Amino acid sequence: MSPESTNGAGRRSGGGLAVPMAWLCAEYLSDQYLTAAGLAEPGSLEHRASVRALALTVHLSRDPGADEWLHLTAYEAGWPEWVEERLAAEEAEDPEGADLALARDTWRALRETWVHAADLDGLPAAGTGVLVDETARTWLPAWQLGLPLAHLAVWLS
């Protein structure tokens, strides 16, 4: 059986099933960064959220590379707005793209999945000398849990 040929957009010749190669490569690379950094147990919610956040960053960045990813994932860099803008631009270019469909689904999952985690924006516990009171918990969207870990994983590489 001969392999299917593809054009540059990941669509099989003849209009068959599209293969989202750009997305799959971004997801693989992101998983490698997070696994190598060892910041979260592979398979955990934290690991999955981080891989998804970094995969979106890698896939949607026009100037790929660790320096750009560090800039995009930095605290208060406007990452969610940037993701929305890039997804809109991708949709204008190829509204039926298989890569775009996976990126959109990933962004939806990161926005709509809420996790109960340490309140990193909360006040420190009085008199303890720690910067974050890890017993104070809050609900936040999964991207807010994954993005700082993604940033740190890139920084550590």
N, C-alpha and C positions, 0 to 999 in steps of 0.2 A: 504494500500500500504506500503510495507516494505522499509526502507531506503536503499540506495545503500551502499555497503561496499567499502572501499578504502584501498589501501595498503599505506605504509609510504610515497610514492612519490606523492600522490594526484591523482593517476590514479584509476578509477573505475575498479573493477574486471571485466574481460571480454573485456577490451580494450575500454571502453566507454569514455565519456567526462572527461577530467582531471579537478580536482578542485584545484585551486592555493591557498591552505590554508596558506602556509608560507607567500606568498605575501599579502594576505588579512589580516593576523594578523599584519604584519609589517605596512601596510597602516593604519589600525585601531589604532595601538599604536601611530603612528606618528601624526595622527589627534588628538588624545587625548592630546599629549604633546603640540601641537600648540594651540589647543583650550584653554587648561588650562592656558597657558602662556599669552593669550590675546594680542599677538603682532600684529596680523592682523585680520581684519574682516573675519569670516568664509565665505567661498565662494568667497572671493576676489582673484585676481591673485596672490597677495603676499602669501596668505594663501595656495593656491593650489600649488604654486611653492615650498613652505617650506615643505608641507606635502610630496610632491613627492621626494624632496631631502632627507628628513629624512627617508622616507620609503625605498629608495635605500640603505641608510647607514645601517639601521636596518636589512634589508633583506640580504645584502651582507657581513655583518660583521661576522667573524667566532667566535669572542669572544664577544657575545652580552652583552651589559650593558652600562649605561650612561657614565662611564669613557671612554670607547672605542669610543663611539659615539662623545663625546666631542673632543677627540684627532683627529678623522677622519674629523670632520667638521670645525676644527680650520682654521683661515685665513692662506693661503699659505701652507696648509698641503698637497697639491697635491691631493685633493679629486677627480677631474675629471680623473686623471691618475689611481688612485686607483679603481674607478668605472669601467673603461675600463678593468683593469687587472682582477678584480673579475668577471666581466661578461664573460670574455674569459675563466676563470677557471670553471665557472658554465656551460658554453657551452660544455667544454670538458667532464664534468661529466655527464650531461643530456641534450643533444642538443634539445630534443623535450619537455622539461619540461614546464608546463603551467606557473609556477612561473617565469621562465627565460623569457618567452615571454612577460609577463607583465613588468618585470624589464627592458627588452630591449626597449619596447615601451615607458616606462616612461623616460628612459635616452634619447631616441631620441627626445621626446617632450621637455625635459628640455634644450637640446642642440639647437634645431631648432626653439624654440619659443623665439623671441626677444622682449624685453620690453623697453620702454622709461622711465628711472628712474633717480633718483638723481645720479650724478657722485661721488661716494664715494672715488674714487682715484684722483679726481680733486683737484686743489689748493683751499684753503679757500679764501673767499672773503676778499680782502685787507681792513684792518682797522675795521673789524666787530667783531673780537674776537671769531668767530665761527670756528669750525674745518672743517666743510663741508658746502659748498655753495649749499643749496638744490635747488636753482633756476637753477643751472648748470645741464643740463640733458644730458644723453648719452644713446645709444642703447647697451644693453647687453643681453646675453643669460639668460633665466629664472633661470637656476641653480645659477647664480651669485646673483640673487635677493633672491632666496629661501634659499640658504645655510647659510648665516649669521643669518637669522631668525630661522632656524632649530637649529643651534648651540646655540643661545641664549635661545631658548625654553628648550633645554636639560639642559643647565646651570641653568636655573631658577627652574627646577624641584626638 
